[in-house]
Amino acid sequence: MAELWKSLPSWVRNIVVPILVLVLAWNLIWFVVGVVSTLLGMLIKALVVVGVVAAVVILVKKAAKS
């Protein structure tokens, strides 16, 4: 690997490789942000569904008593 690195021209080592690393890091960061936001969105939807179901169950129980 060191031989390959040393065989690259200096402009590739100093310009192209850092730009590629930044682009890959940027894409990785946004991938992680997307996954986390998707999971949070699903969690919020699940909590809303659980809340609605709980409200319906409470209302049905109250209606059954009266």
C-alpha positions in Angstrom: 0.0 0.0 0.0 2.8 2.4 0.8 4.4 1.7 -2.6 1.1 2.5 -4.3 0.8 5.7 -2.3 4.4 6.8 -3.2 3.9 5.9 -6.9 1.0 8.4 -7.2 1.8 11.9 -8.5 1.9 14.6 -5.8 -1.1 16.5 -7.2 -3.2 13.3 -6.8 -2.0 12.7 -3.2 -2.5 16.4 -2.2 -5.7 17.3 -4.1 -7.6 14.3 -5.5 -7.4 12.0 -2.6 -8.5 14.5 0.1 -11.5 15.6 -2.1 -12.5 11.9 -2.6 -12.2 11.4 1.2 -14.3 14.5 1.9 -17.0 13.4 -0.6 -17.1 9.9 0.9 -17.3 11.2 4.4 -20.1 13.7 3.5 -22.1 10.9 1.9 -21.5 8.6 4.9 -22.7 11.4 7.3 -25.9 12.0 5.3 -26.5 8.3 5.1 -26.3 8.0 8.9 -28.5 11.1 9.3 -31.1 9.6 6.9 -31.2 6.3 8.8 -31.6 8.0 12.1 -34.3 10.3 10.9 -36.2 7.4 9.3 -36.0 5.5 12.6 -37.2 8.5 14.6 -40.0 9.0 12.2 -41.1 5.4 12.5 -40.9 5.6 16.3 -43.1 8.7 16.4 -45.7 7.1 14.1 -45.7 4.0 16.3 -46.2 6.1 19.4 -49.1 7.9 17.8 -50.7 4.6 16.8 -50.3 3.3 20.4 -51.8 6.5 21.8 -54.8 6.3 19.5 -55.3 2.6 20.3 -55.1 3.4 24.0 -57.7 6.2 23.7 -60.0 3.9 21.8 -59.7 1.1 24.4 -60.4 3.6 27.2 -63.4 5.0 25.4 -64.8 1.5 24.6 -64.4 0.4 28.3 -66.2 3.6 29.4 -69.0 2.9 26.9 -69.3 -0.7 28.0 -69.7 0.3 31.7 -72.6 2.7 31.0 
